[in-house]
Amino acid sequence: MRLTAEIWVSAYLTRLRLSDIPAFVVAHGDDTGGAVLVKLNTLNGEAVLFQRSFDILSGDRKWIELAAGVEADVDAAISRQRGFDPDLWVIEVEDRQGRHLLDEPGLAD
């Protein structure tokens, strides 16, 4: 059984908080089935946007980089995605070191 989006987001924000990494919900999507985007803001004018993707060859779900570069460009990519999917969650992580924890056990898969 898969976790609801709301529970996953809550757990992710808790994990970030425990690592002293600031993060907040920019857009609250559908509580049960909304997809989640994670924007990593490195506080230097740059950002990276991650999306969970399904690999049809392996059957795995992995976090992939959807956009990267100037923060305004990444924000524009988020706006486009929200235009396609109004149920989308957007989480913004702020970390100068570039930590997002998406590659850690329990979040990576």
CYANA upper distance limits for C-alpha pairs under 8 A (distance plus 0.5 A):
  3 LEU  CA      7 ILE  CA      6.84
  3 LEU  CA      8 TRP  CA      6.70
  4 THR  CA      8 TRP  CA      6.79
  4 THR  CA     31 ASP  CA      7.06
  4 THR  CA     32 THR  CA      5.06
  4 THR  CA     33 GLY  CA      6.66
  5 ALA  CA      9 VAL  CA      6.54
  5 ALA  CA     30 ASP  CA      7.77
  5 ALA  CA     31 ASP  CA      5.99
  5 ALA  CA     32 THR  CA      5.80
  5 ALA  CA     33 GLY  CA      6.24
  5 ALA  CA     34 GLY  CA      6.31
  5 ALA  CA     35 ALA  CA      7.54
  5 ALA  CA     36 VAL  CA      7.90
  6 GLU  CA     10 SER  CA      6.66
  6 GLU  CA     30 ASP  CA      8.25
  6 GLU  CA     31 ASP  CA      5.27
  6 GLU  CA     32 THR  CA      6.94
  7 ILE  CA     11 ALA  CA      6.65
  8 TRP  CA     12 TYR  CA      6.55
  9 VAL  CA     13 LEU  CA      6.59
 10 SER  CA     14 THR  CA      6.71
 11 ALA  CA     15 ARG  CA      6.69
 12 TYR  CA     16 LEU  CA      6.74
 12 TYR  CA    107 LEU  CA      8.09
 13 LEU  CA     17 ARG  CA      6.57
 13 LEU  CA     23 ALA  CA      7.10
 13 LEU  CA     24 PHE  CA      7.93
 14 THR  CA     18 LEU  CA      6.66
 15 ARG  CA     19 SER  CA      6.99
 16 LEU  CA     20 ASP  CA      6.79
 16 LEU  CA     21 ILE  CA      5.58
 16 LEU  CA     22 PRO  CA      7.37
 16 LEU  CA     23 ALA  CA      7.54
 16 LEU  CA    100 HIS  CA      8.14
 16 LEU  CA    101 LEU  CA      7.84
 17 ARG  CA     21 ILE  CA      6.06
 17 ARG  CA     22 PRO  CA      6.96
 17 ARG  CA     23 ALA  CA      8.10
 21 ILE  CA     93 VAL  CA      7.66
 21 ILE  CA     94 GLU  CA      7.23
 21 ILE  CA     95 ASP  CA      6.78
 21 ILE  CA     99 ARG  CA      8.23
 22 PRO  CA     93 VAL  CA      6.47
 22 PRO  CA     94 GLU  CA      5.97
 22 PRO  CA     95 ASP  CA      7.56
 23 ALA  CA     91 ILE  CA      7.38
 23 ALA  CA     92 GLU  CA      5.93
 23 ALA  CA     93 VAL  CA      4.75
 23 ALA  CA     94 GLU  CA      6.52
 24 PHE  CA     91 ILE  CA      6.25
 24 PHE  CA     92 GLU  CA      6.02
 24 PHE  CA     93 VAL  CA      7.28
 25 VAL  CA     89 TRP  CA      8.02
 25 VAL  CA     90 VAL  CA      6.54
 25 VAL  CA     91 ILE  CA      5.11
 25 VAL  CA     92 GLU  CA      6.88
 26 VAL  CA     89 TRP  CA      8.08
 26 VAL  CA     90 VAL  CA      5.78
 26 VAL  CA     91 ILE  CA      6.12
 26 VAL  CA     92 GLU  CA      6.93
 27 ALA  CA     88 LEU  CA      7.68
 27 ALA  CA     89 TRP  CA      5.68
 27 ALA  CA     90 VAL  CA      5.36
 27 ALA  CA     91 ILE  CA      7.61
 28 HIS  CA     87 ASP  CA      8.25
 28 HIS  CA     88 LEU  CA      7.62
 28 HIS  CA     89 TRP  CA      5.53
 28 HIS  CA     90 VAL  CA      7.38
 29 GLY  CA     34 GLY  CA      5.91
 29 GLY  CA     35 ALA  CA      8.01
 29 GLY  CA     36 VAL  CA      8.46
 29 GLY  CA     86 PRO  CA      7.56
 29 GLY  CA     87 ASP  CA      4.80
 29 GLY  CA     88 LEU  CA      5.02
 29 GLY  CA     89 TRP  CA      4.76
 29 GLY  CA     90 VAL  CA      8.18
 30 ASP  CA     34 GLY  CA      4.96
 30 ASP  CA     87 ASP  CA      5.31
 30 ASP  CA     88 LEU  CA      7.27
 30 ASP  CA     89 TRP  CA      7.86
 33 GLY  CA     87 ASP  CA      8.49
 34 GLY  CA     87 ASP  CA      5.61
 34 GLY  CA     88 LEU  CA      5.69
 34 GLY  CA     89 TRP  CA      6.83
 35 ALA  CA     52 ARG  CA      8.28
 35 ALA  CA     87 ASP  CA      7.60
 35 ALA  CA     88 LEU  CA      5.57
 35 ALA  CA     89 TRP  CA      6.54
 36 VAL  CA     51 GLN  CA      7.13
 36 VAL  CA     52 ARG  CA      7.58
 36 VAL  CA     88 LEU  CA      6.40
 36 VAL  CA     89 TRP  CA      5.10
 36 VAL  CA     90 VAL  CA      6.39
 36 VAL  CA     91 ILE  CA      7.93
 37 LEU  CA     49 LEU  CA      7.34
 37 LEU  CA     50 PHE  CA      6.20
 37 LEU  CA     51 GLN  CA      5.49
 37 LEU  CA     52 ARG  CA      7.88
 37 LEU  CA     88 LEU  CA      7.85
 37 LEU  CA     89 TRP  CA      6.57
 37 LEU  CA     90 VAL  CA      5.33
 37 LEU  CA     91 ILE  CA      6.76
 38 VAL  CA     49 LEU  CA      6.21
 38 VAL  CA     50 PHE  CA      5.57
 38 VAL  CA     51 GLN  CA      7.14
 38 VAL  CA     90 VAL  CA      6.36
 38 VAL  CA     91 ILE  CA      5.32
 38 VAL  CA     92 GLU  CA      6.40
 38 VAL  CA     93 VAL  CA      7.64
 39 LYS  CA     47 ALA  CA      7.23
 39 LYS  CA     48 VAL  CA      6.21
 39 LYS  CA     49 LEU  CA      4.93
 39 LYS  CA     50 PHE  CA      6.80
 39 LYS  CA     90 VAL  CA      7.73
 39 LYS  CA     91 ILE  CA      6.60
 39 LYS  CA     92 GLU  CA      5.21
 39 LYS  CA     93 VAL  CA      6.51
 40 LEU  CA     47 ALA  CA      5.92
 40 LEU  CA     48 VAL  CA      5.61
 40 LEU  CA     49 LEU  CA      6.75
 40 LEU  CA     50 PHE  CA      8.43
 40 LEU  CA     92 GLU  CA      6.53
 40 LEU  CA     93 VAL  CA      5.33
 40 LEU  CA     94 GLU  CA      6.53
 40 LEU  CA     95 ASP  CA      7.71
 40 LEU  CA     98 GLY  CA      7.50
 40 LEU  CA     99 ARG  CA      8.39
 40 LEU  CA    100 HIS  CA      7.15
 41 ASN  CA     45 GLY  CA      8.28
 41 ASN  CA     46 GLU  CA      6.92
 41 ASN  CA     47 ALA  CA      5.04
 41 ASN  CA     48 VAL  CA      7.26
 41 ASN  CA     71 GLU  CA      7.92
 41 ASN  CA     92 GLU  CA      7.43
 41 ASN  CA     93 VAL  CA      6.44
 41 ASN  CA     94 GLU  CA      5.31
 41 ASN  CA     95 ASP  CA      6.86
 41 ASN  CA     96 ARG  CA      8.14
 41 ASN  CA     98 GLY  CA      8.22
 42 THR  CA     46 GLU  CA      6.53
 42 THR  CA     47 ALA  CA      6.45
 42 THR  CA     94 GLU  CA      6.41
 42 THR  CA     95 ASP  CA      5.61
 42 THR  CA     96 ARG  CA      4.95
 42 THR  CA     97 GLN  CA      7.39
 42 THR  CA     98 GLY  CA      6.32
 43 LEU  CA     47 ALA  CA      8.42
 43 LEU  CA     94 GLU  CA      7.23
 43 LEU  CA     95 ASP  CA      7.41
 43 LEU  CA     96 ARG  CA      6.36
 44 ASN  CA     96 ARG  CA      8.07
 45 GLY  CA     70 VAL  CA      6.39
 45 GLY  CA     71 GLU  CA      5.98
 46 GLU  CA     68 ALA  CA      8.00
 46 GLU  CA     69 GLY  CA      5.79
 46 GLU  CA     70 VAL  CA      5.04
 46 GLU  CA     71 GLU  CA      5.24
 47 ALA  CA     68 ALA  CA      6.24
 47 ALA  CA     69 GLY  CA      6.17
 47 ALA  CA     70 VAL  CA      6.73
 47 ALA  CA     71 GLU  CA      5.44
 47 ALA  CA     74 VAL  CA      6.95
 48 VAL  CA     65 GLU  CA      7.46
 48 VAL  CA     66 LEU  CA      8.19
 48 VAL  CA     67 ALA  CA      6.31
 48 VAL  CA     68 ALA  CA      4.73
 48 VAL  CA     69 GLY  CA      7.07
 48 VAL  CA     71 GLU  CA      8.39
 48 VAL  CA     74 VAL  CA      7.30
 49 LEU  CA     65 GLU  CA      6.33
 49 LEU  CA     66 LEU  CA      5.91
 49 LEU  CA     67 ALA  CA      5.56
 49 LEU  CA     68 ALA  CA      6.64
 49 LEU  CA     74 VAL  CA      7.07
 50 PHE  CA     63 TRP  CA      6.64
 50 PHE  CA     64 ILE  CA      5.96
 50 PHE  CA     65 GLU  CA      5.09
 50 PHE  CA     66 LEU  CA      5.87
 50 PHE  CA     67 ALA  CA      7.77
 51 GLN  CA     63 TRP  CA      5.99
 51 GLN  CA     64 ILE  CA      5.96
 51 GLN  CA     65 GLU  CA      6.95
 51 GLN  CA     66 LEU  CA      6.58
 52 ARG  CA     61 ARG  CA      7.01
 52 ARG  CA     62 LYS  CA      6.02
 52 ARG  CA     63 TRP  CA      4.88
 52 ARG  CA     64 ILE  CA      6.69
 53 SER  CA     61 ARG  CA      5.96
 53 SER  CA     62 LYS  CA      5.84
 53 SER  CA     63 TRP  CA      6.53
 53 SER  CA     64 ILE  CA      7.01
 54 PHE  CA     59 GLY  CA      7.13
 54 PHE  CA     60 ASP  CA      6.42
 54 PHE  CA     61 ARG  CA      4.95
 54 PHE  CA     62 LYS  CA      6.94
 55 ASP  CA     59 GLY  CA      5.81
 55 ASP  CA     60 ASP  CA      5.84
 55 ASP  CA     61 ARG  CA      6.57
 55 ASP  CA     62 LYS  CA      7.80
 56 ILE  CA     60 ASP  CA      7.97
 60 ASP  CA    109 ASP  CA      7.78
 61 ARG  CA    109 ASP  CA      6.41
 62 LYS  CA    108 ALA  CA      6.92
 62 LYS  CA    109 ASP  CA      6.54
 63 TRP  CA    102 LEU  CA      7.58
 63 TRP  CA    103 ASP  CA      8.44
 63 TRP  CA    108 ALA  CA      7.28
 67 ALA  CA     74 VAL  CA      6.43
 67 ALA  CA     77 ALA  CA      7.48
 68 ALA  CA     73 ASP  CA      8.36
 68 ALA  CA     74 VAL  CA      6.64
 69 GLY  CA     73 ASP  CA      7.30
 69 GLY  CA     74 VAL  CA      7.19
 70 VAL  CA     74 VAL  CA      7.02
 71 GLU  CA     75 ASP  CA      6.60
 72 ALA  CA     76 ALA  CA      6.71
 73 ASP  CA     77 ALA  CA      6.86
 74 VAL  CA     78 ILE  CA      6.87
 75 ASP  CA     79 SER  CA      6.79
 76 ALA  CA     80 ARG  CA      6.79
 77 ALA  CA     81 GLN  CA      6.77
 78 ILE  CA     82 ARG  CA      6.61
 79 SER  CA     83 GLY  CA      6.67
 80 ARG  CA     84 PHE  CA      7.15
 81 GLN  CA     85 ASP  CA      6.63
 81 GLN  CA     88 LEU  CA      8.49
 82 ARG  CA     86 PRO  CA      5.76
 82 ARG  CA     87 ASP  CA      8.24
 82 ARG  CA     88 LEU  CA      6.75
 93 VAL  CA    100 HIS  CA      7.19
 95 ASP  CA     99 ARG  CA      6.50
 95 ASP  CA    100 HIS  CA      8.23
101 LEU  CA    107 LEU  CA      7.80
102 LEU  CA    107 LEU  CA      5.75
102 LEU  CA    108 ALA  CA      5.74
103 ASP  CA    107 LEU  CA      6.94
103 ASP  CA    108 ALA  CA      5.07
104 GLU  CA    108 ALA  CA      5.97
105 PRO  CA    109 ASP  CA      7.70
